Amino acid sequence: MDPLFIDLLRLGVLPDQGRFLDLGCGQAVLAAWLLAAEEHHVAGHWPAGWAPPPRVQSLQALELMPRDVARAQRAFANEPRVRVEQGDICHAAFEPVDVITIFDVLHYFPFEAQDGVLRRMRAALGHGGLLVARVGDAAAGWRFELSRRVDQAVTLVRGHGLSPMYCRPAADWADALRTLGFQVQVVRTQGGPPFANTMLIARAPAAPEIR
Ligand SMILES: C[S@@+](CC[C@H](N)C(=O)[O-])C[C@H]1O[C@@H](n2cnc3c(N)ncnc32)[C@H](O)[C@@H]1O
């Protein structure tokens, strides 16, 4: 029901194929979504006018909470393309990939750690790589306040305690990514609850032409 997952496919954000890294994957909903999309497309059940879904060559998913990791690992036990691992995004090494996704996660890290994660994501994406992040836009007034409170309630229920949140306006996130050389598109999530959710679509520059 989350409009982000629909937008990813409806807007044709993702490449035709690639190696994916999903950071802070939770129960690996994105992996399930992409593989299900692929199956539907192959079976000929696909919305007219939408680009085909990406062919997932591999998907590595990283998550802090062991319970979510265990559940996701059970779900993908027979899917060799998906590898779900327990780890901390702030310290784990990122392998070279074509696409990195990080949805509703960055605001859990202090600002300095966020900048470190942005830099390491840029380094893991080669020429033309794609980063798709979802953040809460701290400049979005009451919608941001609503998002923040719901997030805190969910975080508490999911066993993280009352953790502080480190939020930035979407424009500041976009600037931080541009500073690293990404071309950035900011897409406000339409539909669903009136949260301040914003998708950042950031493309690393293509390889320079050799003459
Ligand atoms: C709001 S949930 C989003 C889950 C998933 N991205 C999705 O869209 O369904 C945020 C997730 O980030 C994870 N997380 C937070 N800090 C993390 C860290 N330092 N390393 C790995 N995962 C982390 C949480 O455990 C939680 O599962």
The ligand as a MOL file (V3000), in Angstrom:
LIG
                    3D

  0  0  0     0  0            999 V3000
M  V30 BEGIN CTAB
M  V30 COUNTS 27 29 0 0 0
M  V30 BEGIN ATOM
M  V30 1 C 11.2890 2.7040 8.7680 0
M  V30 2 S 12.1150 1.1900 8.5510 0 CHG=1
M  V30 3 C 12.1560 1.0550 6.7810 0
M  V30 4 C 12.3090 -0.3650 6.3100 0
M  V30 5 C 12.4440 -0.5290 4.8000 0
M  V30 6 N 13.4710 0.3280 4.2390 0
M  V30 7 C 11.1250 -0.2950 4.1190 0
M  V30 8 O 10.9730 0.7230 3.4340 0
M  V30 9 O 10.2510 -1.1410 4.2450 0 CHG=-1
M  V30 10 C 13.8030 1.6260 8.9290 0
M  V30 11 C 14.7060 0.4300 9.0130 0
M  V30 12 O 16.0610 0.8590 9.1240 0
M  V30 13 C 16.7270 -0.0290 10.0070 0
M  V30 14 N 17.9430 0.6080 10.5330 0
M  V30 15 C 18.0300 1.7050 11.3270 0
M  V30 16 N 19.3180 1.9820 11.6170 0
M  V30 17 C 20.0650 1.0470 10.9760 0
M  V30 18 C 21.4680 0.8000 10.8820 0
M  V30 19 N 22.3530 1.5790 11.5050 0
M  V30 20 N 21.8830 -0.2460 10.1440 0
M  V30 21 C 20.9890 -1.0510 9.5080 0
M  V30 22 N 19.6440 -0.8640 9.5430 0
M  V30 23 C 19.1850 0.1760 10.2790 0
M  V30 24 C 15.6840 -0.2670 11.0880 0
M  V30 25 O 15.9870 -1.4070 11.8540 0
M  V30 26 C 14.4140 -0.4160 10.2470 0
M  V30 27 O 14.1840 -1.7400 9.8450 0
M  V30 END ATOM
M  V30 BEGIN BOND
M  V30 1 1 1 2
M  V30 2 1 2 3
M  V30 3 1 2 10
M  V30 4 1 3 4
M  V30 5 1 4 5
M  V30 6 1 5 6
M  V30 7 1 5 7
M  V30 8 2 7 8
M  V30 9 1 7 9
M  V30 10 1 10 11
M  V30 11 1 11 12
M  V30 12 1 11 26
M  V30 13 1 12 13
M  V30 14 1 13 14
M  V30 15 1 13 24
M  V30 16 1 14 15
M  V30 17 1 14 23
M  V30 18 2 15 16
M  V30 19 1 16 17
M  V30 20 1 17 18
M  V30 21 2 17 23
M  V30 22 1 18 19
M  V30 23 2 18 20
M  V30 24 1 20 21
M  V30 25 2 21 22
M  V30 26 1 22 23
M  V30 27 1 24 25
M  V30 28 1 24 26
M  V30 29 1 26 27
M  V30 END BOND
M  V30 END CTAB
M  END
